[in-house]
Amino acid sequence: MDYKTQQQRFDDEKWYDSVKAGDDKCGTYEFCSQCRKEEEYPCARAAHRFKGGFIRIATVRRWS
């Protein structure tokens, strides 16, 4: 499934959950800890990072 399709599903789910709860549910899901709201398809990408456990690590190379 591509990010666009997955994002639409998340948006539908968030809307339903928000209406049911009477409150905006954005930021309350397990994968939201990985969210970068400025990205295109933020929920889909956050879920992908959350499931994959990706961690970005910087390294420094020293040339002798």
C-alpha positions as CSV (number, residue, x, y, z in Angstrom):
1,M,0.0,0.0,0.0
2,D,1.4,3.4,-0.9
3,Y,1.6,6.3,1.6
4,K,-1.2,8.3,0.0
5,T,-3.7,5.4,0.3
6,Q,-2.5,4.6,3.9
7,Q,-2.8,8.3,4.9
8,Q,-6.4,8.4,3.6
9,R,-7.2,5.4,5.8
10,F,-5.6,7.0,8.8
11,D,-7.5,10.3,8.1
12,D,-10.8,8.4,7.9
13,E,-10.0,6.5,11.2
14,K,-8.9,9.7,13.0
15,W,-12.0,11.6,11.9
16,Y,-14.3,8.7,13.1
17,D,-12.5,8.4,16.4
18,S,-12.5,12.2,16.9
19,V,-16.3,12.5,16.2
20,K,-16.9,9.5,18.5
21,A,-14.8,11.0,21.3
22,G,-15.8,14.6,20.8
23,D,-12.2,15.6,20.7
24,D,-9.4,15.8,18.1
25,K,-7.5,12.5,18.3
26,C,-4.5,13.6,16.2
27,G,-1.3,12.8,18.2
28,T,-2.9,10.2,20.4
29,Y,-2.1,7.0,18.5
30,E,0.9,4.7,19.3
31,F,2.8,5.7,16.1
32,C,2.4,9.4,16.7
33,S,5.6,9.5,18.6
34,Q,7.3,9.2,15.2
35,C,5.3,12.0,13.5
36,R,6.8,14.8,11.6
37,K,3.7,17.0,10.8
38,E,5.5,18.9,8.0
39,E,5.9,15.8,5.9
40,E,3.6,14.8,3.1
41,Y,1.4,11.9,4.5
42,P,2.6,12.3,8.1
43,C,0.6,9.5,9.7
44,A,1.5,6.9,7.0
45,R,5.2,7.8,7.3
46,A,5.1,7.8,11.1
47,A,3.5,4.4,11.2
48,H,6.1,3.1,8.8
49,R,8.9,4.4,11.0
50,F,7.2,3.1,14.1
51,K,6.8,-0.4,12.7
52,G,10.2,-0.5,11.2
53,G,12.0,0.8,14.3
54,F,14.2,3.1,12.2
55,I,16.6,5.2,14.1
56,R,18.8,7.7,12.3
57,I,22.4,7.8,13.6
58,A,25.0,10.3,12.6
59,T,28.6,9.2,12.2
60,V,31.7,11.2,11.8
61,R,34.5,10.1,9.6
62,R,38.1,11.1,10.3
63,W,40.5,11.1,7.4
64,S,44.1,10.5,8.4
